[in-house]
Amino acid sequence: MEIQKFNRQQLREFVSSDAYLALPDLPISMHRALAQVENPRVREEDVLLTIAWEQGELTGYLGLLPDTFFKEDGTIGHCAWLSCLWVHPDHRGKSLARKLINKAHELYDHRILLTEFAPETKAIYDKLGYFVDLHTQTGLRVYYRFDLHNILPPKKKIFKRLQPVLNLFDFCANVLVDLISNLTKTKNALPEYEYCETIDTEIQVFLSGFQSKELFQRGKDDLNWIIKYPWVLAGKPDDMSRRYHFSSVDKSFDFISCKIYNTEHKLCAFLILSKRNRSLKIPCCYIKPGFEETTANVIDAHIQKWQINTLSIFHPQLVQYYRKSGSFSLLKKDLNRIYISSQTMANDLVQFNFQVQDGDGDSFFT
């Protein structure tokens, strides 16, 4: 078995090659590869993708998202998020995942981390012996409309067969839900807000006032890169997307950056809304104290406008507000997002009560 490593230049060349196009299982989508090579935090020597080969056959791969973290003493470290670990079904049980993770651990000087992993995947990391729980973020999911045709089929096979019935149920139930929602909603005066296609100096200055305790402190260049290079594109599945075993296309996927102003036309909040079909996340959120309701009014207006089914949030101010909010919803469910890291990286952050944004890691992109 050979593990092949791809840095920025090598990855760019690889996805432009006939060999890449001919693979039955693609280790990265073209637009994700483009995003990776344009990452402003990538160093030239950074490895962005590792592929395991056996006798010319691709048997597994692991994506790596380089990042910069800021320690409490002001020093800066370099690390990588693990993303998109896949092993071919015919080669599972051969410790291939462990070998790929070990290689990533070595490549990034024992400073790697991840989040949003499947429960069964965590067992792999626990067995390696050098991962520890770094941080747990408490969140909330608010259900506004029925979405059983998306929620249930991944859980049990029987629901896949019943998907047409679930579609019909959701449609009929949501007619009633939308009627009740419209009758009970409070008509709050919306604050002044505007969309922005890029992160400008006004936003950059605003963000800098919040970031002293943040672990990753994303600035203008970072956020503009994220907005410009999504990992999921709006469109229909095609041959390329079917050969890639992670999300690369969906019916709709949008980033919307939004400035919110107070009555004196001073910036009081900045949000990036991430809308995937009828699910809404807020991967980036900065709110001045006292303007939580103002910010929520803007979010609620978009929930109504887009007929959002579920809102998922981890930002502490928003979680606290929506937990207490009396506005109409079907259900509120507590969430926990666990971040794990290598022991070496955890040692770098001992006694640092750091903060994270909802989108930190690869959560921004999905």
The 8 nearest C-alpha neighbors of each residue, nearest first, counted from 0:
[[1, 53, 52, 51, 2, 54, 58, 95],
 [2, 0, 52, 51, 3, 53, 50, 54],
 [3, 1, 51, 50, 52, 49, 4, 0],
 [2, 4, 50, 49, 1, 51, 5, 52],
 [5, 3, 49, 48, 46, 2, 50, 6],
 [6, 4, 9, 10, 48, 46, 47, 49],
 [5, 7, 46, 9, 45, 47, 8, 10],
 [6, 8, 36, 10, 9, 43, 11, 5],
 [9, 7, 11, 10, 6, 12, 36, 5],
 [8, 10, 5, 12, 6, 11, 7, 13],
 [11, 9, 13, 5, 7, 12, 8, 6],
 [10, 12, 8, 9, 13, 14, 7, 15],
 [11, 13, 9, 15, 10, 14, 8, 16],
 [12, 14, 10, 16, 15, 11, 9, 19],
 [15, 13, 16, 19, 12, 11, 29, 10],
 [16, 14, 12, 13, 11, 17, 19, 20],
 [15, 17, 13, 18, 19, 14, 12, 20],
 [16, 18, 20, 19, 21, 15, 14, 13],
 [19, 17, 21, 16, 20, 22, 13, 14],
 [20, 18, 17, 21, 16, 22, 14, 13],
 [19, 21, 17, 18, 22, 16, 14, 25],
 [22, 20, 18, 19, 17, 23, 25, 24],
 [21, 23, 24, 19, 20, 25, 18, 57],
 [24, 22, 242, 21, 25, 20, 57, 243],
 [25, 23, 242, 22, 243, 26, 57, 244],
 [24, 26, 243, 242, 27, 22, 23, 28],
 [27, 25, 60, 24, 243, 28, 50, 61],
 [28, 26, 25, 32, 29, 31, 243, 62],
 [27, 29, 31, 30, 32, 243, 247, 25],
 [28, 30, 32, 31, 33, 14, 27, 15],
 [29, 31, 33, 32, 28, 34, 230, 228],
 [32, 30, 230, 34, 28, 33, 29, 35],
 [31, 33, 35, 29, 30, 34, 28, 36],
 [34, 32, 30, 36, 31, 35, 29, 37],
 [35, 33, 31, 228, 37, 32, 36, 30],
 [34, 36, 32, 38, 33, 37, 31, 47],
 [35, 37, 7, 33, 38, 34, 32, 11],
 [38, 36, 34, 35, 39, 33, 224, 41],
 [37, 39, 35, 40, 41, 36, 34, 224],
 [40, 38, 41, 37, 221, 220, 224, 42],
 [41, 39, 38, 66, 65, 67, 42, 221],
 [42, 40, 38, 39, 65, 45, 43, 66],
 [41, 43, 45, 44, 40, 65, 7, 39],
 [42, 44, 45, 7, 41, 6, 8, 46],
 [43, 45, 42, 6, 46, 7, 41, 5],
 [46, 44, 42, 6, 43, 47, 41, 7],
 [45, 47, 6, 5, 48, 4, 44, 63],
 [48, 46, 63, 6, 5, 62, 64, 45],
 [47, 49, 62, 5, 63, 46, 61, 4],
 [48, 50, 4, 61, 3, 60, 5, 2],
 [51, 49, 60, 3, 2, 59, 52, 61],
 [50, 52, 2, 59, 58, 1, 60, 57],
 [53, 51, 57, 1, 56, 58, 0, 55],
 [52, 54, 0, 56, 55, 1, 58, 57],
 [53, 55, 56, 52, 0, 57, 1, 58],
 [54, 56, 53, 52, 57, 58, 1, 0],
 [57, 55, 53, 52, 54, 58, 51, 22],
 [56, 58, 52, 59, 51, 53, 55, 50],
 [57, 59, 87, 51, 52, 86, 56, 90],
 [60, 58, 86, 51, 85, 87, 50, 57],
 [59, 61, 50, 85, 49, 84, 51, 26],
 [60, 62, 84, 49, 83, 48, 82, 85],
 [61, 63, 48, 82, 83, 47, 81, 49],
 [64, 62, 47, 81, 80, 48, 82, 79],
 [63, 65, 80, 79, 47, 66, 81, 62],
 [66, 64, 79, 41, 78, 63, 80, 40],
 [67, 65, 78, 79, 40, 77, 64, 68],
 [66, 68, 77, 76, 78, 215, 40, 69],
 [69, 67, 215, 76, 214, 75, 77, 70],
 [68, 70, 75, 214, 215, 74, 76, 73],
 [71, 69, 74, 73, 72, 75, 68, 348],
 [70, 72, 73, 351, 69, 74, 212, 348],
 [73, 71, 70, 74, 69, 75, 351, 348],
 [74, 72, 70, 71, 69, 75, 211, 76],
 [75, 73, 70, 72, 69, 76, 71, 68],
 [74, 76, 69, 68, 70, 73, 67, 77],
 [77, 75, 68, 67, 69, 78, 74, 70],
 [76, 78, 67, 66, 68, 75, 79, 65],
 [79, 77, 110, 66, 111, 65, 107, 67],
 [80, 78, 65, 111, 64, 66, 63, 81],
 [79, 81, 64, 112, 113, 63, 111, 360],
 [82, 80, 63, 113, 62, 112, 79, 64],
 [81, 83, 62, 63, 84, 80, 61, 64],
 [84, 82, 62, 61, 85, 81, 245, 60],
 [83, 85, 61, 60, 82, 62, 86, 96],
 [86, 84, 59, 60, 83, 61, 87, 96],
 [87, 85, 59, 58, 88, 91, 60, 90],
 [86, 88, 58, 90, 89, 59, 91, 85],
 [89, 87, 90, 91, 86, 58, 92, 85],
 [90, 88, 87, 91, 58, 86, 92, 93],
 [91, 89, 87, 88, 93, 92, 58, 86],
 [92, 90, 88, 93, 89, 86, 87, 95],
 [91, 93, 94, 90, 95, 89, 96, 88],
 [92, 94, 95, 91, 90, 96, 97, 98],
 [95, 93, 97, 96, 92, 98, 91, 90],
 [94, 96, 98, 97, 93, 99, 86, 91],
 [97, 95, 99, 98, 94, 100, 86, 84],
 [96, 98, 100, 94, 95, 99, 101, 123],
 [99, 97, 101, 95, 96, 100, 102, 94],
 [98, 100, 102, 96, 101, 97, 95, 103],
 [101, 99, 103, 97, 102, 98, 104, 96],
 [100, 102, 104, 98, 103, 99, 97, 105],
 [101, 103, 105, 99, 100, 104, 106, 98],
 [104, 102, 106, 100, 105, 101, 107, 99],
 [105, 103, 109, 101, 102, 106, 107, 100],
 [104, 106, 102, 103, 108, 107, 109, 101],
 [107, 105, 103, 104, 108, 102, 46, 109],
 [108, 106, 109, 110, 105, 104, 78, 103],
 [107, 109, 105, 110, 106, 104, 78, 111],
 [108, 110, 104, 107, 105, 343, 111, 341],
 [111, 109, 344, 78, 108, 107, 341, 343],
 [112, 110, 79, 78, 341, 340, 80, 109],
 [113, 111, 340, 80, 339, 81, 341, 79],
 [114, 112, 80, 81, 339, 338, 340, 360],
 [113, 115, 338, 116, 337, 339, 336, 112],
 [116, 114, 117, 336, 113, 337, 362, 338],
 [117, 115, 114, 120, 118, 121, 113, 119],
 [116, 118, 120, 119, 121, 115, 114, 122],
 [119, 117, 121, 120, 116, 122, 115, 123],
 [118, 120, 117, 121, 122, 123, 116, 124],
 [121, 119, 117, 122, 118, 123, 116, 124],
 [120, 122, 124, 123, 118, 119, 125, 117],
 [123, 121, 125, 120, 124, 119, 126, 118],
 [124, 122, 121, 126, 120, 125, 127, 97],
 [123, 125, 121, 127, 126, 122, 130, 120],
 [124, 126, 122, 127, 123, 128, 121, 130],
 [127, 125, 128, 123, 124, 122, 129, 130],
 [128, 126, 124, 125, 129, 123, 130, 97],
 [127, 129, 126, 125, 130, 124, 131, 342],
 [128, 130, 341, 342, 127, 131, 125, 124],
 [131, 129, 341, 340, 342, 128, 124, 125],
 [130, 132, 339, 340, 133, 342, 341, 129],
 [131, 133, 339, 134, 338, 340, 130, 337],
 [134, 132, 339, 338, 340, 131, 345, 135],
 [133, 135, 338, 132, 337, 136, 339, 336],
 [136, 134, 337, 336, 338, 137, 335, 133],
 [135, 137, 336, 335, 138, 337, 313, 134],
 [138, 136, 335, 334, 313, 336, 135, 139],
 [139, 137, 313, 334, 312, 335, 333, 318],
 [138, 140, 333, 334, 312, 332, 311, 318],
 [139, 141, 311, 332, 310, 331, 333, 312],
 [140, 142, 331, 310, 309, 330, 143, 139],
 [141, 143, 309, 330, 329, 144, 308, 328],
 [142, 144, 328, 308, 329, 309, 141, 307],
 [143, 145, 308, 142, 173, 146, 176, 329],
 [146, 144, 169, 147, 173, 308, 172, 143],
 [145, 147, 148, 149, 169, 150, 144, 308],
 [146, 148, 150, 149, 151, 145, 165, 169],
 [149, 147, 165, 166, 146, 162, 150, 151],
 [150, 148, 147, 146, 151, 152, 153, 162],
 [151, 149, 147, 148, 152, 146, 153, 154],
 [150, 152, 154, 147, 153, 149, 158, 148],
 [153, 151, 158, 159, 154, 155, 150, 149],
 [154, 152, 151, 155, 150, 156, 159, 149],
 [153, 155, 151, 152, 156, 150, 158, 157],
 [156, 154, 157, 158, 152, 153, 151, 159],
 [155, 157, 159, 158, 152, 160, 154, 153],
 [156, 158, 160, 159, 155, 161, 152, 162],
 [157, 159, 152, 161, 160, 156, 155, 151],
 [160, 158, 152, 162, 156, 161, 157, 155],
 [161, 159, 158, 157, 162, 156, 163, 152],
 [160, 162, 158, 164, 159, 163, 165, 157],
 [161, 163, 165, 159, 164, 160, 148, 158],
 [164, 162, 166, 165, 161, 167, 160, 148],
 [165, 163, 167, 161, 162, 166, 168, 148],
 [164, 166, 162, 148, 168, 167, 163, 169],
 [167, 165, 163, 169, 164, 148, 168, 162],
 [166, 168, 170, 164, 165, 169, 171, 163],
 [167, 169, 165, 171, 170, 166, 172, 164],
 [170, 168, 172, 166, 145, 167, 171, 173],
 [169, 171, 167, 173, 168, 172, 166, 174],
 [172, 170, 168, 174, 173, 169, 167, 175],
 [173, 171, 169, 175, 174, 170, 168, 176],
 [172, 174, 176, 175, 170, 171, 177, 169],
 [175, 173, 171, 177, 172, 176, 178, 170],
 [174, 176, 178, 173, 172, 177, 179, 171],
 [177, 175, 173, 179, 178, 174, 180, 172],
 [178, 176, 180, 174, 179, 175, 173, 181],
 [177, 179, 175, 181, 176, 180, 182, 174],
 [180, 178, 182, 176, 181, 177, 183, 175],
 [181, 179, 177, 183, 178, 182, 184, 176],
 [182, 180, 178, 179, 184, 183, 177, 176],
 [183, 181, 179, 180, 184, 178, 177, 185],
 [182, 184, 180, 181, 179, 185, 327, 326],
 [185, 183, 181, 180, 182, 186, 326, 327],
 [186, 184, 187, 183, 326, 182, 181, 188],
 [185, 187, 184, 188, 189, 183, 296, 300],
 [188, 186, 185, 189, 296, 184, 190, 293],
 [187, 189, 190, 186, 296, 293, 185, 191],
 [188, 190, 187, 296, 297, 191, 293, 300],
 [191, 189, 192, 188, 293, 260, 261, 259],
 [190, 192, 260, 259, 189, 261, 193, 262],
 [193, 191, 259, 258, 260, 190, 257, 194],
 [192, 194, 258, 257, 195, 259, 191, 256],
 [193, 195, 257, 256, 258, 196, 255, 192],
 [194, 196, 256, 197, 257, 193, 198, 258],
 [195, 197, 256, 194, 198, 255, 226, 223],
 [198, 196, 195, 223, 199, 256, 226, 222],
 [197, 199, 219, 223, 202, 222, 200, 203],
 [198, 200, 202, 201, 197, 203, 219, 195],
 [199, 201, 203, 202, 204, 198, 219, 205],
 [202, 200, 204, 199, 203, 205, 198, 266],
 [203, 201, 205, 200, 204, 199, 206, 198],
 [202, 204, 200, 206, 205, 201, 219, 207],
 [205, 203, 207, 201, 202, 206, 200, 208],
 [204, 206, 202, 203, 207, 208, 201, 266],
 [207, 205, 203, 208, 204, 209, 202, 210],
 [206, 208, 204, 209, 210, 205, 203, 211],
 [207, 209, 206, 205, 210, 204, 211, 203],
 [210, 208, 207, 206, 211, 285, 212, 205],
 [209, 211, 213, 212, 207, 216, 208, 206],
 [210, 212, 213, 209, 208, 207, 216, 214],
 [213, 211, 353, 210, 354, 214, 71, 352],
 [214, 212, 354, 210, 216, 353, 215, 211],
 [213, 215, 69, 68, 353, 354, 216, 355],
 [214, 216, 68, 213, 217, 69, 67, 355],
 [217, 215, 213, 210, 214, 218, 69, 68],
 [218, 216, 221, 215, 222, 219, 220, 210],
 [217, 219, 221, 220, 222, 216, 203, 206],
 [218, 220, 222, 221, 198, 203, 223, 199],
 [221, 219, 223, 222, 218, 224, 39, 198],
 [222, 220, 224, 218, 219, 223, 217, 39],
 [223, 221, 225, 224, 219, 220, 226, 218],
 [222, 224, 226, 220, 225, 221, 197, 198],
 [225, 223, 227, 221, 222, 226, 228, 220],
 [226, 224, 222, 228, 223, 227, 229, 221],
 [227, 225, 223, 224, 228, 222, 254, 229],
 [226, 228, 224, 225, 223, 229, 34, 222],
 [227, 229, 34, 225, 226, 224, 230, 30],
 [230, 228, 231, 364, 225, 227, 226, 232],
 [229, 231, 31, 364, 247, 30, 228, 232],
 [232, 230, 247, 248, 229, 246, 365, 252],
 [233, 231, 248, 234, 247, 252, 249, 230],
 [234, 232, 251, 249, 250, 252, 248, 231],
 [233, 235, 250, 249, 248, 232, 236, 251],
 [234, 236, 237, 249, 250, 248, 233, 240],
 [237, 235, 240, 248, 241, 234, 238, 249],
 [236, 238, 240, 239, 241, 235, 242, 248],
 [237, 239, 241, 240, 242, 236, 243, 23],
 [240, 238, 242, 241, 237, 243, 28, 25],
 [239, 241, 243, 237, 242, 238, 236, 247],
 [242, 240, 238, 243, 239, 237, 236, 244],
 [243, 241, 24, 239, 240, 25, 23, 244],
 [242, 244, 25, 240, 241, 245, 24, 26],
 [243, 245, 242, 241, 246, 25, 24, 240],
 [246, 244, 243, 247, 83, 240, 27, 28],
 [247, 245, 248, 231, 244, 365, 249, 243],
 [246, 248, 231, 230, 240, 232, 245, 28],
 [249, 247, 232, 231, 233, 234, 246, 236],
 [250, 248, 233, 251, 234, 232, 235, 252],
 [249, 251, 233, 234, 276, 235, 252, 248],
 [252, 250, 233, 276, 249, 275, 253, 234],
 [251, 253, 275, 233, 274, 232, 276, 231],
 [254, 252, 274, 273, 255, 275, 251, 272],
 [253, 255, 273, 272, 226, 271, 256, 274],
 [254, 256, 272, 271, 257, 253, 273, 194],
 [257, 255, 271, 195, 194, 270, 272, 254],
 [256, 258, 194, 270, 193, 269, 195, 271],
 [259, 257, 269, 193, 192, 268, 194, 260],
 [258, 260, 192, 268, 267, 266, 191, 269],
 [261, 259, 266, 264, 265, 267, 191, 192],
 [260, 262, 264, 263, 265, 267, 266, 190],
 [261, 263, 264, 260, 265, 190, 191, 266],
 [262, 264, 261, 265, 260, 266, 191, 267],
 [265, 263, 260, 261, 262, 266, 191, 267],
 [266, 264, 260, 261, 263, 267, 262, 259],
 [265, 267, 260, 268, 259, 261, 264, 258],
 [268, 266, 260, 287, 259, 261, 286, 265],
 [269, 267, 286, 259, 285, 266, 258, 287],
 [268, 270, 258, 285, 257, 284, 259, 286],
 [271, 269, 284, 257, 283, 256, 272, 285],
 [270, 272, 256, 283, 255, 281, 257, 282],
 [271, 273, 281, 255, 254, 280, 270, 256],
 [272, 274, 254, 280, 279, 253, 281, 271],
 [275, 273, 279, 253, 252, 278, 276, 272],
 [274, 276, 252, 278, 251, 277, 279, 273],
 [275, 277, 251, 278, 274, 250, 252, 249],
 [278, 276, 307, 308, 275, 279, 306, 274],
 [279, 277, 309, 275, 276, 274, 307, 308],
 [278, 280, 274, 310, 273, 309, 311, 275],
 [281, 279, 273, 311, 310, 282, 272, 312],
 [280, 282, 272, 283, 271, 273, 312, 284],
 [283, 281, 358, 357, 363, 280, 271, 356],
 [282, 284, 271, 281, 270, 356, 358, 357],
 [283, 285, 270, 269, 286, 281, 271, 282],
 [286, 284, 269, 268, 270, 287, 206, 283],
 [287, 285, 268, 267, 288, 290, 284, 269],
 [286, 288, 267, 290, 268, 289, 285, 291],
 [289, 287, 290, 286, 291, 316, 267, 268],
 [288, 290, 291, 287, 292, 286, 293, 267],
 [291, 289, 293, 292, 288, 287, 294, 286],
 [292, 290, 294, 293, 289, 295, 316, 286],
 [293, 291, 295, 294, 290, 296, 320, 289],
 [292, 294, 290, 296, 291, 295, 190, 297],
 [293, 295, 291, 292, 297, 296, 290, 298],
 [294, 296, 298, 292, 297, 293, 299, 291],
 [297, 295, 299, 293, 294, 298, 292, 300],
 [296, 298, 300, 295, 294, 299, 189, 301],
 [297, 299, 295, 301, 300, 296, 302, 294],
 [300, 298, 302, 296, 301, 297, 295, 303],
 [299, 301, 297, 303, 298, 302, 304, 296],
 [302, 300, 304, 298, 303, 299, 305, 297],
 [301, 303, 299, 307, 305, 300, 304, 306],
 [304, 302, 306, 300, 301, 305, 299, 307],
 [303, 305, 301, 302, 306, 300, 307, 299],
 [304, 306, 307, 302, 303, 301, 277, 300],
 [307, 305, 303, 302, 304, 308, 277, 301],
 [306, 308, 277, 302, 305, 278, 309, 279],
 [307, 309, 144, 143, 277, 278, 142, 306],
 [310, 308, 142, 278, 141, 307, 143, 279],
 [309, 311, 279, 141, 140, 280, 278, 312],
 [312, 310, 140, 280, 139, 279, 309, 141],
 [313, 311, 139, 138, 314, 280, 281, 318],
 [312, 314, 138, 357, 137, 315, 318, 139],
 [313, 315, 317, 316, 312, 318, 357, 356],
 [316, 314, 318, 317, 313, 319, 138, 137],
 [317, 315, 319, 318, 314, 320, 291, 286],
 [316, 318, 320, 319, 314, 315, 321, 291],
 [319, 317, 315, 321, 320, 316, 322, 314],
 [318, 320, 322, 316, 317, 321, 315, 323],
 [321, 319, 317, 322, 318, 323, 324, 316],
 [322, 320, 324, 323, 318, 319, 317, 139],
 [321, 323, 319, 320, 324, 318, 139, 331],
 [324, 322, 321, 320, 325, 319, 318, 326],
 [325, 323, 321, 326, 322, 320, 327, 319],
 [324, 326, 323, 327, 321, 328, 322, 320],
 [325, 327, 324, 328, 184, 185, 183, 321],
 [328, 326, 180, 325, 184, 329, 183, 143],
 [329, 327, 143, 330, 142, 326, 141, 331],
 [328, 330, 143, 142, 144, 327, 331, 141],
 [331, 329, 142, 328, 141, 332, 143, 140],
 [332, 330, 141, 140, 142, 139, 333, 329],
 [331, 333, 140, 139, 334, 141, 330, 142],
 [334, 332, 139, 138, 140, 331, 335, 137],
 [335, 333, 138, 139, 137, 332, 336, 140],
 [336, 334, 137, 136, 138, 337, 135, 333],
 [335, 337, 136, 135, 137, 334, 338, 115],
 [338, 336, 135, 114, 134, 335, 339, 136],
 [337, 339, 114, 134, 133, 113, 135, 132],
 [340, 338, 132, 133, 131, 112, 113, 130],
 [341, 339, 112, 130, 111, 131, 133, 342],
 [340, 342, 130, 343, 129, 344, 111, 110],
 [341, 343, 345, 344, 129, 130, 131, 346],
 [344, 342, 346, 345, 341, 109, 110, 347],
 [343, 345, 110, 347, 346, 342, 341, 340],
 [344, 346, 342, 348, 347, 343, 133, 340],
 [345, 347, 343, 344, 349, 348, 342, 341],
 [348, 346, 344, 345, 349, 343, 70, 76],
 [347, 349, 345, 351, 346, 350, 70, 344],
 [348, 350, 346, 351, 347, 345, 352, 344],
 [351, 349, 352, 348, 353, 71, 346, 347],
 [352, 350, 348, 353, 349, 71, 70, 212],
 [353, 351, 350, 354, 212, 348, 349, 71],
 [352, 354, 212, 351, 213, 214, 355, 71],
 [353, 355, 213, 212, 214, 352, 356, 210],
 [356, 354, 213, 214, 359, 357, 353, 215],
 [355, 357, 358, 359, 283, 282, 314, 354],
 [358, 356, 282, 359, 313, 283, 314, 355],
 [359, 357, 282, 363, 362, 356, 283, 360],
 [360, 358, 356, 357, 362, 363, 361, 355],
 [359, 361, 362, 80, 358, 363, 113, 114],
 [360, 362, 363, 364, 359, 358, 82, 365],
 [363, 361, 358, 364, 360, 365, 359, 357],
 [364, 362, 358, 361, 282, 365, 359, 360],
 [363, 365, 230, 362, 361, 229, 231, 225],
 [364, 362, 363, 231, 230, 361, 246, 275]]
